[in-house]
């Protein structure tokens, strides 16, 4: 499996980045973080979301299963998340792309492309912390699917 975390905005060096790096280093999959920084900001939220959607969708590898992070998405426990990833692998997906939108949310085109809309609960999380939580959950899913003792019920 290859993993792409595709996010609006750039992450600064710090503890959150160190956590992301650590969990992705543990993962045996080829992984990339693609950060999209749109220089010229649009005048309104709809236009910003449209511009971000173009960039996000263009960065998705061909044939990838796409997860969109959204506060209104499904809340899964770690085993259910791992099972979904395992099912995608079993059905021939060899790429997993996870999209993190900007502060205004996501354009409808991004939701339409999603195989899964995933929420990390009803709370609002800072984007940089979400990246660290996401990297940990991906590693946890891998550990569950391979029988590694990292996850405990």
N, CA and C of each residue as an Amber inpcrd file, in Angstrom:
protein
   459
   0.8490000  -1.1850000   0.0000000   0.0000000   0.0000000   0.0000000
   0.8880000   1.2400000   0.0000000   0.4540000   2.2200000  -0.7620000
   1.1100000   3.5270000  -0.7540000   0.1420000   4.5240000  -0.1470000
   0.6730000   5.4380000   0.6310000  -0.1300000   6.3940000   1.3640000
   0.2280000   7.8100000   0.9500000  -0.7970000   8.6090000   0.6760000
  -0.6120000  10.0390000   0.4250000  -1.5320000  10.7990000   1.3560000
  -0.9470000  11.6540000   2.1800000  -1.7270000  12.5850000   2.9890000
  -1.6260000  13.9090000   2.2500000  -2.7620000  14.3780000   1.7700000
  -2.7960000  15.5740000   0.9260000  -3.5520000  16.6460000   1.7060000
  -2.8590000  17.7370000   2.0360000  -3.4330000  18.7190000   2.9540000
  -3.2360000  20.1430000   2.4700000  -4.2320000  20.9630000   2.7560000
  -4.1070000  22.3940000   2.5110000  -3.2890000  22.9790000   3.6600000
  -2.2760000  23.7450000   3.3310000  -1.4460000  24.3990000   4.3440000
  -0.1500000  23.6630000   4.5980000   0.7970000  24.4020000   5.1050000
   2.1240000  23.8640000   5.4200000   2.2750000  23.6790000   6.9170000
   2.8960000  22.5760000   7.2800000   3.1350000  22.2710000   8.6810000
   4.5020000  22.8130000   9.0850000   4.5470000  23.4670000  10.2360000
   5.8170000  23.9890000  10.7590000   6.5290000  22.8930000  11.5460000
   7.8330000  23.0170000  11.6670000   8.5860000  22.0800000  12.4960000
   8.1060000  22.2300000  13.9290000   8.0050000  21.1340000  14.6240000
   7.5460000  21.1600000  16.0050000   7.1090000  19.7750000  16.4400000
   6.5100000  19.6790000  17.6220000   6.1540000  18.3570000  18.1540000
   5.1350000  17.6080000  17.2980000   4.1980000  18.3260000  16.6790000
   3.2140000  17.6510000  15.8310000   3.8900000  17.0270000  14.6200000
   4.8060000  17.7640000  14.0050000   5.5390000  17.2410000  12.8470000
   6.3950000  16.0520000  13.2510000   6.9890000  16.1100000  14.4280000
   7.7980000  14.9870000  14.9070000   6.9450000  13.7320000  15.0800000
   5.7290000  13.8930000  15.5810000   4.8250000  12.7410000  15.7220000
   4.4500000  12.1660000  14.3580000   4.0940000  13.0220000  13.4180000
   3.7620000  12.5640000  12.0680000   4.9390000  11.7760000  11.5010000
   6.1330000  12.3570000  11.5890000   7.3360000  11.6940000  11.0600000
   7.5710000  10.3410000  11.7290000   7.3850000  10.2880000  13.0380000
   7.6280000   9.0440000  13.7750000   6.6710000   7.9310000  13.3410000
   5.3900000   8.2250000  13.2750000   4.4340000   7.1750000  12.9020000
   4.5820000   6.7580000  11.4480000   4.8560000   7.6840000  10.5650000
   5.0480000   7.3080000   9.1610000   6.3510000   6.5410000   8.9750000
   7.3590000   6.8250000   9.7980000   8.6220000   6.0800000   9.7430000
   8.4010000   4.6190000  10.1450000   7.5290000   4.3850000  11.1000000
   7.2340000   3.0180000  11.5580000   6.4540000   2.2150000  10.5190000
   5.7100000   2.8920000   9.7140000   4.8430000   2.2510000   8.7280000
   5.6900000   1.6970000   7.5760000   5.4880000   0.4410000   7.1820000
   6.2970000  -0.1120000   6.0930000   5.8410000   0.3370000   4.7010000
   4.7790000   1.1110000   4.6310000   4.2850000   1.5800000   3.3460000
   5.0690000   2.7870000   2.8680000   5.1460000   2.9270000   1.5660000
   5.6890000   4.1570000   0.9900000   4.6750000   5.2550000   1.3010000
   5.1350000   6.3550000   1.8720000   4.1910000   7.4100000   2.2360000
   4.7330000   8.7780000   1.8530000   3.7940000   9.6720000   1.5700000
   4.1490000  11.0480000   1.2110000   3.1290000  12.0000000   1.8120000
   3.6240000  13.1340000   2.2290000   2.7460000  14.2110000   2.6470000
   2.8520000  15.2860000   1.5820000   1.7220000  15.5920000   0.9910000
   1.6710000  16.6050000  -0.0590000   0.9590000  17.8140000   0.5260000
   1.6970000  18.8920000   0.6740000   1.1410000  20.1080000   1.2520000
   0.8450000  21.1000000   0.1390000  -0.3640000  21.6190000   0.1660000
  -0.7980000  22.5480000  -0.8640000  -0.9470000  23.9240000  -0.2370000
  -0.1660000  24.8440000  -0.7400000  -0.1950000  26.2090000  -0.2330000
  -0.6430000  27.1040000  -1.3810000  -1.8210000  27.6430000  -1.2660000
  -2.3460000  28.5030000  -2.3220000  -1.9460000  29.9390000  -1.9900000
  -1.1010000  30.4950000  -2.8300000  -0.5170000  31.8180000  -2.5580000
  -1.5310000  32.9470000  -2.6180000  -2.2910000  33.0070000  -3.6860000
  -3.2390000  34.1080000  -3.8590000  -4.6010000  33.6700000  -3.3230000
  -4.9940000  34.2620000  -2.2190000  -6.2610000  33.8860000  -1.5970000
  -7.4510000  34.4590000  -2.3650000  -8.4890000  33.6810000  -2.4540000
  -9.7230000  34.1050000  -3.1170000 -10.5030000  35.0410000  -2.2040000
 -11.3800000  35.8060000  -2.8000000 -12.1520000  36.8010000  -2.0640000
 -13.2180000  36.1890000  -1.1700000 -13.7310000  35.0060000  -1.5390000
 -14.7920000  34.4130000  -0.7230000 -14.5400000  32.9210000  -0.5140000
 -15.2650000  32.3620000   0.4570000 -15.0570000  30.9680000   0.8500000
 -15.3360000  29.9920000  -0.2900000 -16.3890000  30.2190000  -1.0610000
 -16.7300000  29.2990000  -2.1580000 -15.6100000  29.2340000  -3.1790000
 -15.0460000  30.3690000  -3.5080000 -13.9460000  30.3850000  -4.4770000
 -12.6960000  29.7380000  -3.8910000 -12.4210000  29.9680000  -2.6040000
 -11.2620000  29.3310000  -1.9500000 -11.4240000  27.8160000  -1.9890000
 -12.6150000  27.3250000  -1.6380000 -12.8570000  25.8780000  -1.6410000
 -12.7170000  25.2990000  -3.0410000 -13.1850000  26.0260000  -4.0400000
 -13.0680000  25.5520000  -5.4280000 -11.6070000  25.4410000  -5.8440000
 -10.8080000  26.4490000  -5.5150000  -9.3700000  26.4040000  -5.8500000
  -8.6700000  25.2680000  -5.1200000  -9.0030000  25.1240000  -3.8330000
  -8.3930000  24.0490000  -3.0570000  -8.7870000  22.6850000  -3.6050000
 -10.0490000  22.5440000  -4.0190000 -10.5240000  21.2690000  -4.5700000
  -9.7240000  20.8750000  -5.8030000  -9.4690000  21.8220000  -6.6830000
  -8.6860000  21.5260000  -7.8820000  -7.3270000  20.9540000  -7.5140000
  -6.6660000  21.5990000  -6.5730000  -5.3180000  21.1680000  -6.1700000
  -5.3480000  19.8260000  -5.4350000  -6.3070000  19.6680000  -4.5210000
  -6.4120000  18.4060000  -3.7790000  -6.6590000  17.2370000  -4.7230000
  -7.6450000  17.3770000  -5.5890000  -8.0090000  16.2780000  -6.4820000
  -6.9060000  15.9770000  -7.4980000  -6.1920000  16.9880000  -7.9280000
  -5.0850000  16.7710000  -8.8670000  -3.9510000  15.9750000  -8.2290000
  -3.8330000  16.0350000  -6.9160000  -2.7500000  15.3440000  -6.2160000
  -3.0870000  13.8880000  -5.8690000  -4.3390000  13.4820000  -6.0390000
  -4.7460000  12.1090000  -5.7180000  -4.1730000  11.1620000  -6.7710000
  -3.4240000  10.1340000  -6.3350000  -2.8970000   9.1610000  -7.3040000
  -4.0330000   8.4260000  -8.0180000  -3.8020000   8.0590000  -9.2620000
  -4.7970000   7.3080000 -10.0250000  -5.1550000   6.0170000  -9.2890000
  -6.4320000   5.7200000  -9.2460000  -6.8900000   4.4730000  -8.6500000
  -6.8210000   4.4000000  -7.1400000  -6.6370000   5.5210000  -6.4670000
  -6.5250000   5.5100000  -5.0090000  -7.8920000   5.4540000  -4.3440000
  -7.9480000   4.7770000  -3.2080000  -9.0990000   4.9070000  -2.3160000
  -8.9110000   6.2530000  -1.6180000  -9.9710000   7.0370000  -1.5330000
  -9.8670000   8.3970000  -1.0020000 -10.6720000   8.5280000   0.2830000
  -9.9930000   9.0010000   1.3150000 -10.6340000   9.3420000   2.5830000
 -10.6100000  10.8570000   2.7010000 -11.7580000  11.4280000   3.0190000
 -11.8690000  12.8600000   3.2470000 -12.1510000  13.0610000   4.7280000
 -11.3500000  13.8860000   5.3770000 -11.6090000  14.1840000   6.7810000
 -12.6470000  15.2930000   6.8590000 -13.6980000  15.0230000   7.6170000
 -14.8020000  15.9760000   7.7230000 -15.5150000  15.7540000   9.0490000
 -15.8130000  16.8260000   9.7410000 -16.4580000  16.7050000  11.0540000
 -17.8370000  16.0460000  10.9800000 -18.4400000  16.0280000   9.8130000
 -19.7440000  15.3900000   9.6440000 -19.6200000  13.9710000   9.0670000
 -18.4010000  13.4800000   8.9870000 -18.1890000  12.1440000   8.4420000
 -18.4920000  11.0540000   9.4500000 -18.1830000   9.8240000   9.0540000
 -18.3910000   8.6620000   9.9260000 -17.3530000   8.6680000  11.0330000
 -17.7770000   8.2840000  12.2250000 -16.8250000   8.0480000  13.3020000
 -16.6400000   6.5400000  13.4090000 -15.4250000   6.0970000  13.2260000
 -15.1000000   4.6750000  13.2870000 -14.1610000   4.4270000  14.4550000
 -14.2680000   3.2460000  15.0460000 -13.2320000   2.8930000  16.0100000
 -12.0240000   2.3770000  15.2270000 -10.9460000   2.1360000  15.9190000
  -9.6950000   1.7720000  15.2390000  -9.8100000   0.4530000  14.4840000
 -10.5110000  -0.5110000  15.0430000 -10.6680000  -1.7990000  14.3440000
 -11.4890000  -1.6500000  13.0650000 -12.5500000  -0.8430000  13.1090000
 -13.3710000  -0.6330000  11.9100000 -12.5760000   0.1130000  10.8410000
 -11.7620000   1.0740000  11.2510000 -10.9090000   1.8030000  10.3100000
  -9.9110000   0.8390000   9.6640000  -9.2950000  -0.0130000  10.4780000
  -8.3440000  -1.0010000   9.9610000  -9.0360000  -1.9690000   8.9970000
 -10.2430000  -2.3900000   9.3490000 -10.9880000  -3.3110000   8.4840000
 -11.2760000  -2.6700000   7.1270000 -11.6340000  -1.3950000   7.1230000
 -11.9140000  -0.7080000   5.8550000 -10.6700000  -0.6560000   4.9740000
  -9.5440000  -0.3280000   5.5680000  -8.2880000  -0.2870000   4.8080000
  -7.9520000  -1.6790000   4.2740000  -8.1360000  -2.7010000   5.0970000
  -7.8720000  -4.0710000   4.6710000  -8.7870000  -4.4720000   3.5110000
 -10.0550000  -4.0830000   3.5740000 -10.9900000  -4.3900000   2.4820000
 -10.5560000  -3.7090000   1.1890000 -10.1280000  -2.4650000   1.2840000
  -9.6520000  -1.7800000   0.0780000  -8.4470000  -2.5000000  -0.5100000
  -7.5040000  -2.8950000   0.3480000  -6.3310000  -3.6230000  -0.1490000
  -6.7520000  -4.9350000  -0.8070000  -7.6840000  -5.6320000  -0.1970000
  -8.1420000  -6.9260000  -0.7200000  -8.8520000  -6.7970000  -2.0630000
  -9.4670000  -5.6500000  -2.3050000 -10.1900000  -5.4610000  -3.5640000
  -9.3410000  -4.7780000  -4.6310000  -8.0500000  -4.6030000  -4.3610000
  -7.1500000  -4.1290000  -5.3990000  -6.6680000  -2.7000000  -5.3050000
  -7.1150000  -1.9510000  -4.3170000  -6.5510000  -0.6060000  -4.1540000
  -5.1290000  -0.7400000  -3.6350000  -4.1860000  -0.0830000  -4.2900000
  -2.8120000  -0.1010000  -3.7890000  -2.3460000   1.2880000  -3.3660000
  -3.2590000   2.2440000  -3.4430000  -2.9890000   3.6050000  -2.9730000
  -4.1140000   4.0420000  -2.0520000  -3.7310000   4.7550000  -1.0080000
  -4.6860000   5.3530000  -0.0890000  -4.3490000   6.8340000  -0.0170000
  -5.3160000   7.6810000  -0.3550000  -5.1240000   9.1340000  -0.3050000
  -6.0780000   9.7030000   0.7340000  -5.5350000  10.4820000   1.6450000
  -6.3440000  11.0990000   2.6880000  -6.2590000  12.6010000   2.5110000
  -7.4190000  13.2380000   2.3580000  -7.4850000  14.6640000   2.0530000
  -7.9190000  15.4630000   3.2730000  -7.1630000  16.5340000   3.5290000
  -7.4660000  17.4610000   4.6230000  -7.6460000  18.8340000   3.9960000
  -8.8580000  19.3580000   4.1010000  -9.1740000  20.6350000   3.4770000
  -8.7030000  21.8310000   4.2830000  -9.0370000  23.0000000   3.7780000
  -8.6810000  24.2490000   4.4340000  -9.6950000  24.6350000   5.4990000
  -9.5180000  25.8150000   6.0430000 -10.3430000  26.3000000   7.1460000
 -11.8130000  26.4650000   6.7690000 -12.0920000  26.6630000   5.4840000
 -13.4770000  26.8650000   5.0510000 -14.2020000  25.5630000   4.7370000
 -13.5250000  24.4380000   4.8330000 -14.1470000  23.1620000   4.4980000
 -13.7980000  22.7420000   3.0840000 -14.5880000  21.8330000   2.5450000
 -14.2860000  21.2350000   1.2480000 -15.3830000  21.4960000   0.2310000
 -14.9800000  21.5690000  -0.9940000 -15.8830000  21.7240000  -2.1240000
 -16.6330000  20.4070000  -2.3620000 -17.8250000  20.4970000  -2.9140000
 -18.6530000  19.3150000  -3.1850000 -17.9360000  18.3020000  -4.0680000
 -17.0740000  18.7530000  -4.9780000 -16.3440000  17.8220000  -5.8530000
 -15.4400000  16.8860000  -5.0590000 -14.8900000  17.3810000  -3.9610000
 -14.0150000  16.5530000  -3.1340000 -14.8410000  15.4760000  -2.4390000
 -15.9810000  15.8600000  -1.8810000 -16.8540000  14.8770000  -1.2370000
 -17.3080000  13.8110000  -2.2210000 -17.5850000  14.2190000  -3.4360000
 -18.0610000  13.2900000  -4.4590000 -17.0060000  12.2230000  -4.7660000
 -15.7340000  12.5870000  -4.7020000 -14.6320000  11.6680000  -5.0110000
 -14.3200000  10.7090000  -3.8520000 -14.7990000  11.0180000  -2.6560000
 -14.4390000  10.2610000  -1.4570000 -15.0380000   8.8640000  -1.4310000
 -14.2250000   7.8870000  -1.0480000 -14.7070000   6.5460000  -0.7470000
 -15.2030000   6.4710000   0.6980000 -14.6620000   7.3650000   1.5380000
 -15.0520000   7.4140000   2.9440000 -14.9070000   8.8440000   3.4370000
 -15.9370000   9.3300000   4.1080000 -15.8610000  10.6110000   4.8220000
 -15.6850000  10.2520000   6.2830000 -14.5600000  10.6500000   6.8650000
 -14.1670000  10.2310000   8.2040000 -14.1000000  11.4190000   9.1490000
 -14.6580000  11.2420000  10.3500000 -14.5980000  12.2740000  11.3850000
 -13.7660000  11.7620000  12.5580000 -13.0140000  12.6590000  13.1520000
 -12.3150000  12.3670000  14.4060000 -13.1530000  12.9120000  15.5640000
 -14.4370000  12.5910000  15.5570000 -15.3450000  13.0510000  16.5860000
 -15.9700000  14.3790000  16.2090000 -16.8220000  14.8750000  17.0860000
 -17.5660000  16.1060000  16.8230000 -16.7720000  17.3670000  17.1430000
 -15.6690000  17.2210000  17.8230000 -14.8570000  18.3810000  18.1670000
 -14.1080000  18.9110000  16.9500000 -13.7560000  20.1750000  16.9990000
 -12.9230000  20.7740000  15.9620000 -11.4730000  20.6680000  16.4200000
 -10.6170000  20.1500000  15.5380000  -9.1990000  19.9440000  15.8510000
  -8.3360000  20.8400000  14.9760000  -7.2220000  21.3570000  15.5150000
  -6.2870000  22.1020000  14.6690000  -5.7130000  21.1670000  13.5940000
  -5.5430000  21.6910000  12.3940000  -5.0870000  20.8620000  11.2800000
  -3.7730000  20.1640000  11.5720000  -2.8620000  20.8080000  12.2590000
  -1.5680000  20.1920000  12.5140000  -1.6950000  19.0260000  13.4940000
  -2.5860000  19.1550000  14.4680000  -2.8170000  18.0610000  15.3970000
  -3.5380000  16.9060000  14.6930000  -4.4500000  17.2180000  13.7880000
  -5.1560000  16.1910000  13.0210000  -4.1590000  15.3520000  12.2300000
  -3.1550000  15.9670000  11.6680000  -2.1600000  15.1980000  10.9040000
  -1.4570000  14.1810000  11.7930000  -1.1110000  14.5910000  13.0150000
  -0.4520000  13.6680000  13.9430000  -1.3970000  12.5360000  14.3420000
  -2.6540000  12.8680000  14.6490000  -3.6350000  11.8420000  15.0160000
  -3.8710000  10.8890000  13.8440000  -3.9290000  11.4250000  12.6560000
  -4.1400000  10.6160000  11.4620000  -2.9800000   9.6470000  11.2450000
  -1.7590000  10.1400000  11.3330000  -0.5870000   9.2780000  11.1410000
  -0.5900000   8.1410000  12.1610000  -0.9540000   8.4530000  13.4010000
  -1.0060000   7.4110000  14.4280000  -2.0800000   6.3900000  14.1060000
  -3.2570000   6.8200000  13.6740000  -4.3410000   5.8920000  13.3720000
  -4.0320000   5.0220000  12.1540000  -3.3180000   5.5650000  11.2040000
  -2.9120000   4.7520000  10.0480000  -1.9330000   3.6730000  10.5000000
  -0.9730000   4.0710000  11.3350000  -0.0340000   3.0710000  11.8650000
  -0.7840000   2.0280000  12.6930000  -1.7310000   2.4770000  13.5030000
  -2.5140000   1.5540000  14.3290000  -3.3000000   0.5830000  13.4340000
  -3.9060000   1.0890000  12.3640000  -4.6500000   0.2310000  11.4380000
  -3.7330000  -0.8250000  10.8390000  -2.5480000  -0.3990000  10.4100000
  -1.5850000  -1.3600000   9.8710000  -1.2610000  -2.4150000  10.9210000
  -1.0340000  -1.9890000  12.1730000  -0.6580000  -2.9420000  13.2350000
  -1.7910000  -3.9290000  13.5200000  -3.0340000  -3.4570000  13.4940000
  -4.1780000  -4.3510000  13.6930000  -4.2310000  -5.3780000  12.5620000
  -4.0970000  -4.9030000  11.3310000  -4.2220000  -5.7900000  10.1720000
  -3.0920000  -6.7960000  10.0560000  -1.9460000  -6.4950000  10.6330000
  -0.8110000  -7.4260000  10.5450000  -0.5930000  -8.2270000  11.8220000
  -1.4280000  -7.9960000  12.8390000  -1.2740000  -8.7280000  14.0920000
  -0.1510000  -8.2100000  14.9700000   0.3630000  -7.0430000  14.6990000
   1.4050000  -6.4330000  15.5230000   0.8020000  -6.0670000  16.8810000
   1.5560000  -6.2060000  17.9640000   0.9810000  -5.9840000  19.2950000
   0.7680000  -4.5210000  19.7100000   0.9560000  -3.5690000  18.8290000
   0.8040000  -2.1460000  19.1860000  -0.5910000  -1.8420000  19.7070000
  -1.6300000  -2.3410000  19.0320000  -3.0200000  -2.0510000  19.4260000
  -3.4940000  -3.0460000  20.4590000  -4.1650000  -2.5280000  21.4690000
  -4.7880000  -3.3890000  22.4890000  -6.2420000  -2.9930000  22.6210000
  -7.1070000  -3.9890000  22.7550000  -8.5350000  -3.7070000  22.9650000
  -8.8410000  -3.6410000  24.4340000
